[in-house]
Amino acid sequence: MSDNLKTNNLHSVFKNDTDGFFKKLLPKGEQFQVFKDCKDQIKAVIEIQVEKVYGVRPKFRLQGSWAYGVCNAPALPEQEMDFDYGCYLPESCFLEGQSAEVANKLFETVEECLDILCNDNGWELDKEHKNCIRIRGFMPQGQPKAHFDIPLYALPNEMFDDLTDASVKQDSSTVSKEEASYDSIQESRSFDFSEDVDPNNLSLFFNESTFSGTTLSANLSYSPSYDSMITEDSSKANAKNIKKRSKIKNVSLIQRDEDEWLVSDCEKVREWFLAECEKYPNTGQQLRAVIRYLKSWRDYNQYQKAPSSVSLMIIATEHYQHLQQRDDRALFEILLNLEHALKNDIKCKYIEGHSTEDFNRANNEQREENAELASELCSGFDRVLHKSQNENTCLNILESLFGERIPSNRPDLVTINVDTKASVATVVDNAPVQVAAESASIKPQIGG
């Protein structure tokens, strides 16, 4: 990057406290509460039913975007908010080994109690999905559409034992000071997700089971805007709180009607991403924000075989630079690499056990289509950052790329800095921008 060229400043378009794009992507407080109430009821009946049949009380973990802290509200009315809540059992429950018969017995066991729960609440139970049990109809009228997925997992016995069941209160003599403080935080704090959805706070709010090597801390010192100055020392302090979760291994996703179950990397991906987030201020809030922007672009421009959330997350983390008070520039740094990345294999050598896995599930034709759309996104964003001299033009372009949640009626949120006589080719700004001392550990990859 060159420091002597000017760019327009669109940061407030994304991060304005009242009308910013970011705030419109966050699920609403009442939606969090609905998901939590639904989760509490589902968890309670599954625990009773499974323990009756298998002699073991299952444990539960957040999955997908909720586990990563990048869950978005739907971009379009016909889209649904997805809540994934994994149900975990030890391999000792399946001494007969993997088979369709064993898998279907577990699905039937869980669905038996959920049938009753759904009938009592007027919810819809969907038994057609191979990889999960799905529930709909729990969101009140007027709220976005949503579904609640319950994937079923078999864990290595020692990994299951290492999970602390959030529903069981340990004897006070065996609880560490750290665990006691987290319990106190969880019981006393009213969580506010109107400014950010911190993954640690989500874990505490939903009271999920956690691994013994996981250090969870509610972000009590969170500043409503990560634009506030954060020191290098504070970032290093966050990094020191990361403990190696050595007992986390691959788990088996139990599939309906399948003799061989799917090896799942869900916990390994989560471990890697949250460790990356801890390197940056406010648990990687800006990194998680730019991932939200990418996902919202994908969802607004819905097309067949769009990039998965995990693939976008890997690309964003690989090319991310923390740019203080400049979400626009942080996003553009990623867009400069998005077209090439989507054309090729998407790998991350830092996800333990999956360093050679290709997370790009698209075929060659779909990769070309995805890359073309990414090129259009980058070109449009380049125009608003480096070429446009009109606030409304900038907003109109952004709205065409990301949809109606862009505050197109707020030209005051755009600062035009572009010099008509300058030839602008790279990302820059006329004001000093603080770059984090440590960038994401993933190094640029040629061809992926």
C-alpha positions as CSV (number, residue, x, y, z in Angstrom):
1,M,0.0,0.0,0.0
2,S,1.1,3.5,-0.7
3,D,0.6,6.2,1.9
4,N,0.6,9.2,-0.5
5,L,-2.6,8.6,-2.4
6,K,-6.1,9.5,-1.2
7,T,-9.3,7.4,-0.9
8,N,-12.8,8.2,-0.1
9,N,-13.8,7.3,3.4
10,L,-16.8,5.0,3.6
11,H,-16.2,3.6,7.1
12,S,-19.3,5.4,8.6
13,V,-21.5,3.8,5.9
14,F,-20.6,0.5,7.5
15,K,-20.2,1.5,11.1
16,N,-22.5,4.4,11.9
17,D,-24.1,3.8,15.3
18,T,-27.6,4.2,14.1
19,D,-27.8,3.6,10.3
20,G,-24.6,1.7,9.6
21,F,-24.7,-1.4,7.4
22,F,-23.1,-3.5,10.2
23,K,-25.8,-2.9,12.7
24,K,-28.5,-4.0,10.1
25,L,-26.7,-7.3,9.7
26,L,-26.9,-8.2,13.4
27,P,-29.8,-10.3,14.5
28,K,-32.1,-8.4,16.9
29,G,-32.2,-8.9,20.6
30,E,-35.6,-10.5,20.6
31,Q,-34.4,-13.0,18.0
32,F,-31.5,-14.0,20.3
33,Q,-34.0,-14.6,23.1
34,V,-36.3,-16.6,20.9
35,F,-33.4,-18.9,19.8
36,K,-32.3,-19.2,23.4
37,D,-35.8,-20.1,24.7
38,C,-36.2,-22.6,21.8
39,K,-32.8,-24.1,22.6
40,D,-33.6,-24.5,26.3
41,Q,-36.7,-26.5,25.5
42,I,-35.1,-28.7,22.9
43,K,-32.1,-29.4,25.1
44,A,-34.2,-30.4,28.1
45,V,-36.4,-32.9,26.2
46,I,-33.4,-34.5,24.3
47,E,-31.4,-34.9,27.5
48,I,-34.2,-36.8,29.2
49,Q,-35.0,-39.0,26.2
50,V,-31.4,-39.9,25.2
51,E,-30.3,-40.6,28.7
52,K,-33.3,-42.9,29.1
53,V,-32.3,-44.9,26.0
54,Y,-28.5,-44.7,26.0
55,G,-27.7,-44.1,29.7
56,V,-25.7,-41.0,28.9
57,R,-26.8,-37.4,29.1
58,P,-25.8,-35.7,25.8
59,K,-23.9,-32.4,25.6
60,F,-24.5,-29.5,23.2
61,R,-22.4,-27.0,21.3
62,L,-23.1,-24.1,19.0
63,Q,-22.3,-24.7,15.3
64,G,-21.5,-22.7,12.2
65,S,-21.8,-18.9,12.1
66,W,-23.2,-18.8,15.7
67,A,-20.0,-20.5,17.0
68,Y,-17.8,-18.1,15.0
69,G,-19.7,-14.9,15.9
70,V,-20.6,-14.0,12.3
71,C,-24.3,-14.9,12.2
72,N,-26.2,-12.4,9.9
73,A,-29.9,-11.5,9.7
74,P,-31.3,-12.7,6.3
75,A,-30.6,-10.4,3.3
76,L,-33.9,-11.1,1.6
77,P,-37.4,-11.9,2.8
78,E,-37.4,-15.4,1.4
79,Q,-34.2,-16.4,3.2
80,E,-34.1,-18.0,6.6
81,M,-31.9,-17.4,9.6
82,D,-30.1,-20.7,10.5
83,F,-29.4,-21.7,14.1
84,D,-27.2,-24.8,14.4
85,Y,-27.0,-26.6,17.8
86,G,-25.0,-29.8,17.8
87,C,-26.0,-32.7,20.0
88,Y,-22.9,-34.7,21.1
89,L,-22.7,-38.3,22.4
90,P,-19.6,-40.5,23.2
91,E,-18.6,-43.3,20.8
92,S,-19.2,-45.7,23.8
93,C,-22.9,-45.3,23.0
94,F,-22.4,-47.0,19.7
95,L,-20.5,-50.2,20.5
96,E,-22.1,-51.9,17.5
97,G,-20.1,-49.5,15.3
98,Q,-21.3,-47.3,12.5
99,S,-24.3,-48.4,10.5
100,A,-27.6,-47.1,9.1
101,E,-29.5,-49.0,11.7
102,V,-27.5,-47.4,14.6
103,A,-27.9,-44.0,13.1
104,N,-31.6,-44.3,12.5
105,K,-32.2,-45.5,16.0
106,L,-30.6,-42.3,17.4
107,F,-32.6,-40.1,15.0
108,E,-35.8,-41.9,16.0
109,T,-35.0,-41.5,19.6
110,V,-34.4,-37.8,19.4
111,E,-37.4,-37.2,17.0
112,E,-39.7,-39.0,19.4
113,C,-39.4,-36.4,22.1
114,L,-39.2,-33.5,19.6
115,D,-42.5,-34.6,18.0
116,I,-44.2,-34.0,21.3
117,L,-42.4,-30.7,21.9
118,C,-43.3,-29.4,18.5
119,N,-46.9,-30.5,18.7
120,D,-47.2,-28.7,22.1
121,N,-45.7,-25.5,20.8
122,G,-47.2,-25.5,17.3
123,W,-43.8,-25.9,15.7
124,E,-43.0,-27.9,12.5
125,L,-40.6,-30.9,12.8
126,D,-38.7,-31.7,9.5
127,K,-37.3,-35.2,9.4
128,E,-36.2,-35.1,5.7
129,H,-32.7,-33.8,6.2
130,K,-29.9,-36.4,6.0
131,N,-27.5,-34.5,8.3
132,C,-29.7,-33.0,11.0
133,I,-33.2,-32.7,12.5
134,R,-34.8,-29.4,11.6
135,I,-37.5,-27.4,13.4
136,R,-39.4,-24.4,12.0
137,G,-42.3,-22.2,13.1
138,F,-40.9,-21.0,16.4
139,M,-40.3,-17.4,15.4
140,P,-43.2,-15.0,16.3
141,Q,-45.1,-13.4,13.5
142,G,-43.4,-10.4,12.0
143,Q,-39.9,-11.8,12.6
144,P,-37.6,-13.2,9.8
145,K,-38.0,-16.8,8.8
146,A,-35.7,-19.1,10.7
147,H,-35.0,-22.8,11.3
148,F,-33.3,-24.6,14.1
149,D,-31.0,-27.5,13.1
150,I,-29.9,-30.3,15.4
151,P,-27.0,-32.3,13.9
152,L,-26.0,-35.4,15.9
153,Y,-22.4,-36.2,16.6
154,A,-20.4,-39.1,17.9
155,L,-17.2,-38.0,19.8
156,P,-14.2,-39.9,20.9
157,N,-14.8,-40.9,24.5
158,E,-12.0,-38.8,26.0
159,M,-13.1,-35.7,24.0
160,F,-16.7,-36.2,25.3
161,D,-15.5,-36.5,28.9
162,D,-13.4,-33.3,28.4
163,L,-16.6,-31.4,27.6
164,T,-18.1,-29.6,30.7
165,D,-21.8,-30.0,30.6
166,A,-23.2,-26.5,31.0
167,S,-26.4,-27.8,32.7
168,V,-24.4,-29.5,35.5
169,K,-23.2,-27.3,38.4
170,Q,-20.0,-28.7,39.8
171,D,-19.2,-28.9,43.5
172,S,-17.7,-25.6,44.6
173,S,-14.6,-27.4,46.0
174,T,-13.7,-28.6,42.5
175,V,-14.3,-25.4,40.6
176,S,-11.3,-23.2,39.7
177,K,-11.3,-19.5,40.4
178,E,-11.5,-18.8,36.6
179,E,-14.6,-21.1,36.2
180,A,-16.2,-19.6,39.3
181,S,-15.7,-16.1,37.8
182,Y,-17.2,-17.1,34.5
183,D,-20.2,-18.6,36.3
184,S,-20.6,-15.3,38.2
185,I,-20.4,-13.3,34.9
186,Q,-22.9,-15.6,33.2
187,E,-25.4,-15.3,36.1
188,S,-25.0,-11.5,36.7
189,R,-24.5,-10.0,33.2
190,S,-27.2,-8.9,30.9
191,F,-25.8,-9.6,27.4
192,D,-26.2,-6.8,24.8
193,F,-25.7,-7.9,21.2
194,S,-26.8,-4.7,19.7
195,E,-23.2,-3.6,19.0
196,D,-21.4,-6.8,18.3
197,V,-21.9,-10.6,18.6
198,D,-18.7,-11.7,20.4
199,P,-18.3,-15.5,20.2
200,N,-17.3,-15.8,23.8
201,N,-20.4,-13.9,24.9
202,L,-22.6,-16.1,22.6
203,S,-21.1,-19.2,24.3
204,L,-22.0,-17.8,27.7
205,F,-25.4,-16.6,26.7
206,F,-26.5,-19.9,25.2
207,N,-24.8,-21.8,28.0
208,E,-23.2,-24.4,25.7
209,S,-20.9,-27.1,26.9
210,T,-17.2,-26.2,26.7
211,F,-13.9,-28.0,26.6
212,S,-11.7,-27.9,29.7
213,G,-8.9,-26.2,27.8
214,T,-11.2,-23.3,26.7
215,T,-10.8,-20.0,28.4
216,L,-14.1,-18.1,28.1
217,S,-14.3,-14.6,29.2
218,A,-17.2,-12.3,28.7
219,N,-16.1,-9.1,26.9
220,L,-16.8,-6.9,29.9
221,S,-14.3,-4.3,28.7
222,Y,-15.8,-4.1,25.3
223,S,-16.0,-0.7,23.8
224,P,-19.2,-0.1,21.7
225,S,-16.9,0.8,18.8
226,Y,-13.6,-1.0,18.1
227,D,-12.6,2.4,16.6
228,S,-11.4,3.2,20.1
229,M,-7.6,2.9,20.4
230,I,-6.5,-0.6,21.5
231,T,-2.9,-1.0,22.5
232,E,-0.5,-3.7,21.2
233,D,-0.2,-4.9,24.8
234,S,-3.9,-5.6,25.1
235,S,-3.9,-7.7,21.8
236,K,-1.0,-9.7,23.2
237,A,-2.8,-10.2,26.5
238,N,-5.8,-11.6,24.6
239,A,-3.5,-14.0,22.7
240,K,-2.0,-15.3,25.9
241,N,-5.5,-16.3,27.0
242,I,-5.7,-18.9,24.2
243,K,-5.1,-22.4,25.5
244,K,-4.3,-25.3,23.4
245,R,-7.3,-27.5,23.3
246,S,-5.3,-30.7,22.8
247,K,-8.3,-33.1,23.3
248,I,-10.2,-31.6,20.3
249,K,-10.3,-34.1,17.5
250,N,-12.4,-34.8,14.5
251,V,-15.9,-35.9,15.2
252,S,-18.3,-38.1,13.3
253,L,-21.5,-36.5,12.0
254,I,-24.2,-39.2,12.2
255,Q,-26.1,-39.3,9.0
256,R,-29.6,-40.7,8.5
257,D,-29.6,-44.0,6.5
258,E,-25.8,-44.1,6.2
259,D,-23.6,-47.0,7.2
260,E,-20.5,-44.8,7.3
261,W,-20.8,-41.4,9.1
262,L,-19.2,-38.2,7.9
263,V,-15.9,-37.1,9.5
264,S,-16.5,-33.5,10.6
265,D,-14.0,-30.7,11.1
266,C,-16.5,-28.4,12.8
267,E,-14.5,-28.2,16.1
268,K,-11.2,-27.9,14.4
269,V,-12.4,-25.0,12.2
270,R,-13.9,-23.3,15.2
271,E,-10.7,-23.7,17.3
272,W,-8.6,-22.2,14.4
273,F,-10.9,-19.3,13.7
274,L,-11.4,-18.2,17.3
275,A,-7.6,-18.3,17.9
276,E,-7.2,-16.0,14.9
277,C,-9.8,-13.6,16.3
278,E,-8.0,-13.4,19.6
279,K,-5.0,-11.8,17.9
280,Y,-7.0,-8.6,17.3
281,P,-8.9,-6.0,19.3
282,N,-12.3,-7.0,20.8
283,T,-12.0,-10.6,19.8
284,G,-11.4,-9.8,16.1
285,Q,-14.4,-7.6,15.8
286,Q,-13.3,-6.0,12.5
287,L,-12.3,-9.3,11.0
288,R,-15.7,-10.8,11.9
289,A,-17.3,-7.6,10.5
290,V,-15.7,-7.9,7.1
291,I,-16.7,-11.6,7.0
292,R,-20.3,-10.5,7.6
293,Y,-20.0,-8.0,4.7
294,L,-18.8,-10.8,2.4
295,K,-21.6,-13.1,3.5
296,S,-24.2,-10.4,3.0
297,W,-22.9,-9.8,-0.5
298,R,-23.2,-13.5,-1.2
299,D,-26.7,-13.7,0.2
300,Y,-28.0,-10.6,-1.5
301,N,-26.7,-11.7,-4.9
302,Q,-28.0,-15.3,-4.4
303,Y,-26.9,-17.6,-7.1
304,Q,-26.3,-21.3,-7.5
305,K,-23.4,-22.9,-5.6
306,A,-22.4,-19.6,-3.9
307,P,-19.2,-19.8,-1.8
308,S,-19.7,-21.4,1.6
309,S,-19.4,-19.3,4.8
310,V,-16.3,-21.3,5.8
311,S,-14.6,-20.7,2.5
312,L,-15.3,-16.9,2.7
313,M,-14.0,-17.0,6.3
314,I,-10.8,-18.7,5.3
315,I,-10.2,-16.2,2.4
316,A,-10.9,-13.2,4.6
317,T,-8.7,-14.4,7.5
318,E,-5.8,-15.1,5.1
319,H,-5.8,-11.6,3.6
320,Y,-7.1,-9.5,6.5
321,Q,-5.2,-6.5,7.9
322,H,-6.5,-4.7,10.9
323,L,-7.1,-1.1,9.8
324,Q,-8.2,1.2,12.6
325,Q,-11.5,3.0,11.8
326,R,-11.5,1.8,8.2
327,D,-13.8,-1.2,7.6
328,D,-14.0,-0.1,4.0
329,R,-10.3,-0.5,3.4
330,A,-10.0,-3.7,5.4
331,L,-12.7,-5.2,3.2
332,F,-11.1,-3.9,0.0
333,E,-7.8,-5.6,0.9
334,I,-9.7,-8.9,0.9
335,L,-11.7,-8.1,-2.3
336,L,-8.4,-7.6,-4.1
337,N,-7.7,-11.3,-3.6
338,L,-11.3,-12.7,-3.7
339,E,-11.6,-13.4,-7.5
340,H,-8.3,-15.4,-7.6
341,A,-9.2,-17.3,-4.4
342,L,-12.7,-18.4,-5.6
343,K,-11.2,-19.7,-8.9
344,N,-8.9,-22.0,-7.1
345,D,-8.7,-24.5,-4.2
346,I,-9.4,-22.9,-0.8
347,K,-7.1,-24.4,1.8
348,C,-5.8,-23.4,5.2
349,K,-2.7,-25.2,6.5
350,Y,-3.4,-23.9,10.0
351,I,-6.5,-25.9,10.6
352,E,-5.1,-29.0,12.3
353,G,-5.7,-32.2,10.5
354,H,-7.2,-30.4,7.5
355,S,-4.3,-28.5,6.0
356,T,-4.7,-30.2,2.6
357,E,-8.5,-30.1,2.5
358,D,-10.1,-28.0,-0.3
359,F,-13.0,-26.0,1.2
360,N,-14.1,-24.8,-2.3
361,R,-16.9,-27.2,-3.1
362,A,-17.7,-25.5,-6.4
363,N,-17.0,-27.2,-9.8
364,N,-14.9,-25.5,-12.4
365,E,-17.8,-23.8,-14.1
366,Q,-19.2,-22.6,-10.8
367,R,-15.8,-21.3,-9.7
368,E,-15.6,-19.2,-12.8
369,E,-19.0,-17.8,-12.1
370,N,-18.1,-17.0,-8.5
371,A,-14.8,-15.4,-9.6
372,E,-16.6,-13.2,-12.1
373,L,-19.1,-12.0,-9.5
374,A,-16.2,-11.3,-7.1
375,S,-14.5,-9.3,-9.8
376,E,-17.6,-7.2,-10.2
377,L,-17.7,-6.6,-6.5
378,C,-14.1,-5.6,-6.4
379,S,-14.5,-3.2,-9.4
380,G,-17.5,-1.5,-7.9
381,F,-15.8,-1.1,-4.5
382,D,-12.7,0.2,-6.2
383,R,-14.8,2.9,-7.9
384,V,-16.4,4.1,-4.6
385,L,-13.1,4.1,-2.8
386,H,-10.8,5.6,-5.5
387,K,-12.7,7.2,-8.3
388,S,-16.2,8.5,-7.4
389,Q,-16.5,12.2,-6.4
390,N,-20.1,12.1,-5.5
391,E,-21.5,10.8,-2.2
392,N,-24.8,9.6,-3.6
393,T,-23.1,7.8,-6.4
394,C,-21.0,5.9,-3.9
395,L,-24.0,4.9,-1.9
396,N,-25.9,3.8,-5.0
397,I,-23.0,1.6,-6.1
398,L,-22.8,0.1,-2.6
399,E,-26.5,-0.5,-2.6
400,S,-26.3,-2.3,-5.9
401,L,-23.6,-4.6,-4.5
402,F,-24.9,-5.3,-1.0
403,G,-28.6,-4.5,-1.1
404,E,-31.1,-2.1,0.6
405,R,-29.5,-2.4,4.0
406,I,-26.8,0.1,2.8
407,P,-27.9,3.5,4.2
408,S,-28.4,5.1,0.8
409,N,-30.2,8.1,2.3
410,R,-27.2,9.2,4.3
411,P,-24.7,10.9,2.0
412,D,-23.3,12.6,5.1
413,L,-21.7,9.3,6.0
414,V,-19.4,9.4,2.9
415,T,-16.3,11.6,2.9
416,I,-15.0,12.4,-0.6
417,N,-11.2,12.6,-0.6
418,V,-10.3,11.6,-4.2
419,D,-8.2,14.1,-6.1
420,T,-9.5,14.5,-9.6
421,K,-6.0,14.9,-11.0
422,A,-4.5,11.9,-9.2
423,S,-4.2,8.5,-10.8
424,V,-5.3,6.2,-8.0
425,A,-4.4,2.5,-8.3
426,T,-4.1,1.2,-4.7
427,V,-5.7,1.4,-1.3
428,V,-4.7,4.5,0.6
429,D,-6.0,7.3,2.8
430,N,-5.0,10.9,3.7
431,A,-5.0,10.2,7.4
432,P,-2.8,7.9,9.4
433,V,-4.2,4.4,9.8
434,Q,-3.0,2.1,12.6
435,V,-2.2,-1.4,11.5
436,A,-2.2,-4.2,14.1
437,A,1.3,-5.3,15.0
438,E,0.3,-8.9,14.4
439,S,-1.7,-9.9,11.3
440,A,-3.5,-13.2,10.8
441,S,-1.1,-16.1,10.9
442,I,-2.3,-17.5,7.6
443,K,0.1,-16.6,4.8
444,P,-0.9,-15.7,1.3
445,Q,-1.3,-18.8,-0.8
446,I,-0.6,-18.9,-4.6
447,G,-3.4,-20.8,-6.4
448,G,-5.8,-20.9,-3.4
